Structure formats: C-alpha cells, structure tokens
Amino acid sequence: MSDAGAARLDLSRSPNRHITFGVGARHCLGSQLARLELQVAPGTLVRRLDAIDLAADSVWKANVRTRGLEHLPIRSRAA
C-alpha cells in the first residue's frame, strides 16, 4: 500500500480493507475516546431507561477472531 492513497478519501475503493483504529503512524487519535464511550454508554442507558427487553434474538458475529454482537435489538421505555 502506497502513502499516495492516504492523501485522498475514496469510499468506493475496492478492495476496501477495513483496519478499524489502525496501527503505527495511522493510529486513530480518537480510539481511546471511543473505548471510553463504549464503557460509559451501556451503564448510562440502563440508568436512563425504565425497562429494557429484548425485541428479537441477538445476532453474533460469524468471525471467530473477533467475538461480539452484530445486532442486539431492544425495546425500552424512558424512565
């Protein structure tokens, strides 16, 4: 991969290798903020909503290396 491609944004490029927060010189400066938001957001939602129920079955990612939810549909009422 050449550095010339990093100078422009092309959302339709193919192949589109997704590298999430990147590494080294291309490491995302906001990655720590994103991780903090992921720690704070669930607790905040639970405190602000009166009732949380599953609206449908959860869907897990098919990738074995990155275990996690793909979808978690919920139904809620504000407190």
C-alpha positions as CSV (number, residue, x, y, z in Angstrom):
1,M,0.0,0.0,0.0
2,S,1.5,3.3,-1.0
3,D,1.3,6.5,1.0
4,A,-0.2,8.3,-2.0
5,G,-3.5,6.6,-1.4
6,A,-3.7,8.1,2.1
7,A,-3.9,11.6,0.7
8,R,-7.4,11.2,-0.6
9,L,-10.7,9.7,0.6
10,D,-12.3,7.2,-1.8
11,L,-15.3,5.4,-0.2
12,S,-15.9,3.3,-3.3
13,R,-12.4,1.9,-3.5
14,S,-12.1,-1.8,-4.0
15,P,-10.9,-3.8,-2.2
16,N,-11.8,-1.8,0.9
17,R,-9.6,-3.2,3.7
18,H,-11.1,-2.1,7.0
19,I,-8.4,-1.5,9.6
20,T,-10.6,-0.1,12.5
21,F,-8.3,2.1,14.6
22,G,-5.2,1.4,12.6
23,V,-1.7,1.0,13.9
24,G,1.6,2.9,13.9
25,A,1.6,6.3,12.1
26,R,-2.1,5.8,11.1
27,H,-3.4,5.0,14.6
28,C,-6.6,6.8,15.2
29,L,-6.2,9.6,17.8
30,G,-9.8,9.2,18.9
31,S,-9.5,5.5,19.7
32,Q,-9.2,6.0,23.4
33,L,-12.3,8.2,23.4
34,A,-14.2,5.6,21.5
35,R,-13.2,2.9,24.0
36,L,-14.2,5.2,26.9
37,E,-17.6,5.8,25.3
38,L,-18.2,2.1,24.9
39,Q,-17.5,1.7,28.7
40,V,-19.8,4.5,29.8
41,A,-22.7,4.2,27.3
42,P,-24.3,0.9,28.4
43,G,-24.4,2.0,32.1
44,T,-25.9,5.3,31.2
45,L,-28.6,3.7,29.0
46,V,-29.5,1.3,31.8
47,R,-29.9,4.1,34.3
48,R,-32.0,6.3,32.0
49,L,-34.4,3.7,30.7
50,D,-37.2,2.3,32.9
51,A,-37.4,-1.1,31.2
52,I,-35.2,-2.8,28.7
53,D,-36.4,-6.0,26.9
54,L,-35.0,-8.0,24.0
55,A,-37.1,-7.2,20.9
56,A,-35.8,-10.2,19.0
57,D,-32.9,-12.7,19.1
58,S,-29.4,-11.3,19.2
59,V,-27.1,-12.0,16.2
60,W,-23.4,-12.8,16.9
61,K,-20.6,-12.0,14.5
62,A,-19.6,-15.0,12.4
63,N,-15.8,-14.2,12.7
64,V,-14.2,-16.4,15.3
65,R,-11.3,-14.0,16.0
66,T,-13.5,-11.0,16.9
67,R,-16.3,-12.3,19.1
68,G,-19.1,-9.9,19.6
69,L,-22.7,-9.0,18.9
70,E,-23.7,-8.0,15.4
71,H,-27.2,-6.9,16.4
72,L,-28.9,-6.7,19.8
73,P,-32.5,-5.4,19.2
74,I,-34.1,-3.9,22.3
75,R,-37.4,-2.4,23.3
76,S,-37.4,0.2,26.0
77,R,-39.4,2.9,27.9
78,A,-37.9,6.2,29.2
79,A,-37.7,6.5,33.0
